[in-house]
Amino acid sequence: MDRLDQNTAHTTPDPALRGVDQGVVAGGAPAGSFDPWSYRDEAGVSGTNLVGYKVEATDGSIGKIDSDSNEVNASYLVVDTGPWIFGKKVMLPAGTVNHVDHDEQKVYVDRNKDQIKAAPEFDETATDPAYRDKLGGYYNDTYAATPPGGLR
């Protein structure tokens, strides 16, 4: 990605940030990398209750949000897919949310239906870290496999 300020001189960082590793963002993910369990700042979620919102994949609707979590570094959506995958529910890590349209009550995710359908099966009783690691790893891999300019 090209910088917009290529012709400007380097500036001294804010003194309050000098002791901070500026290559790391909240949650421990390197800056610019995919963090599956945190909403993007630009997504427009900011603590909003999204239950009942429709969910749109890159290639169409996948269902409605049944429950959500806004836990720091552990945020996700549980989507009731209705007839799309025979009434199953899927868990989408917060990092897959591209943006939210509050007027239309729609959440747009940056994955297609096939990627969501192929995700590790959601089990409402599986709250263990192993399931979360498996799901986060799956979505991290689908993001890494996307060509530049693709999903995000």
N, C-alpha and C positions, 0 to 999 in steps of 0.2 A: 504494500500500500504506500503510495507516495505521500510525503508530508506536504501540508499546505504552506508551511513556513520555511521552505528550503533556503530562502535568501536571508533569513534573519539570523543574527548571531546567537550563540548559546547564552541562556540566561541562568543566573544562579537560582537553584531551587529554593522554595520557601524554607526559611530557617526551621520551621516546625517539622518539616519533612526530612531534614538532613539525616536523622538517625533511623529513618524508616527504609526498609528495603523496598525501593520503588518498583522492583520487578515482580512483586507478589501482590495479589489482590486479596480481599477478604475471603476467607475459606481456605486459604493456603494454595490456591491455584496460581500458576504463573500468569502474569498480565498477558491478556490476549488469548488465553487458552479457554477451552470449554469447561465450565463448572456446572455439572448436571444438577446440583442441589440448591442453586441460588438463582433467583429471578434476575434478569438483566435490568439494569437501571432504566433503560429506555423502553422496557416492556409495558410500563404503565400499570403495574400491579399494586405496589406500595401498600400492602396490608389490606387490600380490598377482599371482601368475601366473594368468591367467584362461583359458589354453588348455584347451579341452575343455568349458568352460562353455556352456550353451545360451543363446541370445539371444532375448529377447522384445520385440517391438515393441508399440506401444500396442494393436494389434489382432491379436496372435497371434505364434506362434513363427516365427523366420526362419532358424534354423540354429544351428551351433556355431562357437565361436571356434577358428580355425585357427592364428592367431598374434596377439601383442599387443606393444605398445611402451609403456614407462613413461618415455620420454625427457621431460625437462622441456620444456614448451611444444611438444611434438611427439608426444604420446601418441595412440594409435589402436588399433582392433581390426580384424582381418581375419576376416570371417565366411564360412564355407563354407555356402552357402544350400541345398545338396543339391538336391532336386527342385523347391524353391520357385521359383527362377529358373534352372531347367535346369542346376544344378550350378555356377553362377558364384559367384565370391567377390566380396564387397563390403567396402570399407574404411569404417569408421565412426570419425569423430574422437571422441576421449575426451569431449568436451563433450556428446555425445548420450547418455552414460550417466547415467541417472537414479539408479539404485541397484543394488547387487549383493546377492544372497542367497547367501551362501557355503554354507549348509546344503543348499540345493537345487541349488547350482552353476548359478545363473541370473543373467544380466545383463539388466537392464531398461533399454531405451532409450526416449527420449521422442519418437520418430518413428513414423509408421505404415508399413505395408508399401509403400504406393504411393510415399511420399516416399523410402524407401530404394531402391526399384526404379528410381526416376527419377534417382537420383544419377549423377554422372559415372562411367562404367564403370571398374572397377578393373583396372589392368594391373600385374602383379607386377614388371615391368621399369621402370615409371614411378616413379622415386624423386626426380624433379626437383622443384624448388620450384614450378614452374608448375602441376603436377598438384595438389600440396598446396594451393596458393592457390585453384585452381578448386573443389576439393572443400570446403575450408573456407568459401569464399564461398557455395557451394550450400547448405550446412547453416546458415550464418548467415542466408541469405535465407529458408529454411523456418522458422527460429525467429522472424524478424522478422514473417513473415506470419501467425503464430499469434495468435488473439485472446487477450486477457488471461485467465488461468485455464485456458488450453488445455493445452499439453504439459508445462510445468514446474509 
